[in-house]
Amino acid sequence: MWKEKHKTLTRTFKFKNFSQAFSFMTQVAIEAEKLNHHPNWSNEYNVVIINLSTHDADNTITEKDRKLAKAIDCLLEDVG
């Protein structure tokens, strides 16, 4: 579930292993490129943390962030 925190949409994803986490990040990267909106994220072993905000809108949440969050959610539905 995405949470609004400090003017960002944030979500933590946990996978079985590093390979699944990295595969997920690759899929997110493709979607982000399509939308020309790129996440601030981190990965440690099987955990991926994604933070979304729009830099050119004073680092607030915009429709761009909500679209990317929805696309990410759809990737998860396809996997699970």
N, C-alpha and C positions, 0 to 999 in steps of 0.2 A: 504494500500500500504506500502510495506517495504521501509525503508529509510536507506541509509548508513550514519552513523554518528559516528565519533570518533572510527573508526575501528570496528564497530558493525552494525549488521542489527537490526533495531528497528521498532516496530509497536505497536500501541495502539488500543485495541479492546474495544468496548462499547456494553453492553448487556442490556436487559430490566431490569434485577434484579440480585441480588447476586447469586441466584441459577443457573441461566444460565451461569454466569461468572465462577462459581465454576465447573459446569459440563464441560464447555469448557476446563478449566485447567486440569481436570481429563483426558479428551481425549488427550490433548497435552502431558501429562505425559506418557501415554501409548505409544504414537508415539516416544517420546524422548527416552524412555527405549528401544524400538525396534532398534533405530538407535544408541544407546549408546552415545547420545549427549544431554546434558541437558541444558535448558535455564536458564538465569538469568531473573527473572520475579518478578512482584509485582501485587497485587490485592487490590483494595479499592472499596468496594461495587460492582458496576456493571462494573468497568473498570479494564482491565488486560493490563499490559505493558510488552512486551517481548523484551529482548535484547539478540542477538545471536552473539557469537564470540567463537573462538577455543582457549582455554587456553594453550594447549600444542603447539600452533603455534604462540606464543607471542601475544595472545589476538587479533588476526586479523580475518577477515572473510575468511572462507575456504569453500570448497565444502560441508563439513558436515553442515555448517550453512545454506547454500542454500537448501540442501536436507530437513532439518528440517523445514525451512520456507515454502517450497513447500508442505510438508505434513500438516502443519498447515493450509495453504490456502485451501487444499482439505477438511479438517475438516469443514471449514466455508461453503464451497460449499454444503456439505452434509446437514448442518443445514439449510441453507437458500435456 
